[in-house]
Amino acid sequence: MLGKKNFRIILIITLLSFASIWFVDICKAESFQTPESLSLQIDWLENDLRNSRNVQVDILSPNAFAEAEELLNDAKKRLDRGDKQSKIIEKIAGAQNKLKRAKEVSQRARKELSQVIKARELARAAGATNYEKEYAAVEEEFIELTEAIEKDKIQRAQKKAPEVIEQYRELELRAIKEQTLGEARKLIAQAEKEGAKKLAPNTYAEAQKKLLEVDEFITKNPYQKLKIHNMAGEALLQAGRLLQVTRQSATIKTMKPEMVTLWAEEILFETSTKLATVDMRDQPLATQKENILGAIEALQQDHRFLMAKVKSQQAEIESKDKQVAYLEKQTQKEQAAKKRIAAEREEVEKRLAAERRFNQLFTEVRAYFRPDEAEVYKQGSELVIRLKAITFPVGKDVIMPSNYSLLSKAQRAIRTFGEPSLVIEGHTDSTGSEDRNQHLSQRRAESVRAYLVANGTLPQEKIIAVGYGSKRPLASNKTAEGRAINRRIDVIIRPQAESG
């Protein structure tokens, strides 16, 4: 057996051997590193932190993430100063461990705070961040929840979560209401300044009622986006109507009764003149109105008759085609080769005829517009009418009367092709956010579509409206001229294929 002294000596020698091996390994590892390799590790870690921030790891695990960033910055400074590699490696390793910890905590937070996170995302999507002070206060409480998860105080976070959810929800509703009803409130406020309560009390009460109705609906049904959009449009219409009624009432208040009557008569007379009806100014205003409505109804009936006649003729042609097809089948075997050749020839003739017809219509349509109104060009088998002169109020989708003449020419061009399919493209410049521009361009395209449908140009199923925002510019958005060019409506006509 070994004595105690010998045993101690052997133990010391063994420990020194292990220490020597460890020291050599460390030296080898450190000598293996170069400033370039350390720089690459830092770059990789920096990219990892950036990606983690994009998925909100910095929000869901704020302390661990902040420590990881701090260690990384320390490593970068030490590398720039030329410090010992062992210290730089130590800081990089520390940052990696802290980031790993932050990712693990963020996963746990997503599980434990899933409803809070959802409420936060909905609030942000609705525009709650515009209320900077209130949003910052709720965000601070949210950070407290994530810090509680980070410290393994799950019950504390769960207890506080419902309160934070409710605060995010309140901000979301406020943002939705401001976004959808803000313009209507401004118009009503302006009308109030101009004396709406006295000059137009009934219209004022109606606008207020509609505003309250939409407000209450949003509170109870915040996620019925389409219904909210439609109701908000009605509220905006009533608010705009209130302002106009108030101003018109103020004007009429200064007029004598005869002047008011003559003013109303002039409106009716100009309308009836355009409709080519008889002069009925010797009749009561109500009779004059009925005369105008009767003329409009007659025109609509005539239009419906023509459309029915065209459809009837098409049905008759289709019936004859079927009869011809049936008879041809009776001698199919004998006439197969002959029919094939004839069909190929007919197809070529039809294609050439269609091309000639398309070119004729293209030339005809192009003559409808002045160069400053629209650009008309062929795009494959489609015709594009770029409505350069169409304008909208800033940030709105309302079609103003000044556009009626241009849209009337567009209607004439569309009808020149019979019943084609249409694509209405809305485009904006790059001013403002892309989300806002896309939404605005879509609304404007839909307004043009609604105008064409309302005027009987084509059935609604024949027209598609698409908004591209600022994604398809024709000119640079850096100049006023370029931005004006990019704000446009394109009407794309797809002629109906000829039936064989």
Buried (B, 14 or more C-beta within 10 A) or exposed (E): EEEEEEEEEEEEEEEEEEEEEEEEEEEEEEEEBEEEEBBEBBEEBBEBBEEBEEEBBBBBBBBBBEBBBBBBBBBBEBBEEEBEBEEBBBBBEBBBBBBEBBBEBBEBBBEBBEEBBEBBEBBBEBBBBEBEEBBEEBBEBBBBBBBBBBEEEBEBBBEBBEEBBEBBBBBBBBBBBBBBBEBBBEBBEBBBEBBBEEBBEEBBEBBBEBBEEBBEBBEEEBEEEEEBEEBBBBBBBBBBBBBEBBBEBBEBEEEEEEEEEEEBBEEBBEBBEEBEBEEBEEEEBEEBBEBBEEBEEEEEEEEEEEEEEEEEEEEEEEEEEEEEEEEEEEEEEEEEEEBEEEEEEEEEEEEEEBEEBBEEBBEEBBEBBEEEBBBBEEEEEBBBBBBBBBBBEEEBBEBEEEBEEBBEBBBBBBEBBEBBBBBBBBBBBBBEEEEBBBBBBBBBBBBBBBBBBEEBBBEEEBBBBBBBBBEEBEEEBEEEEBBEBBBBBBBBBBBEEEEE
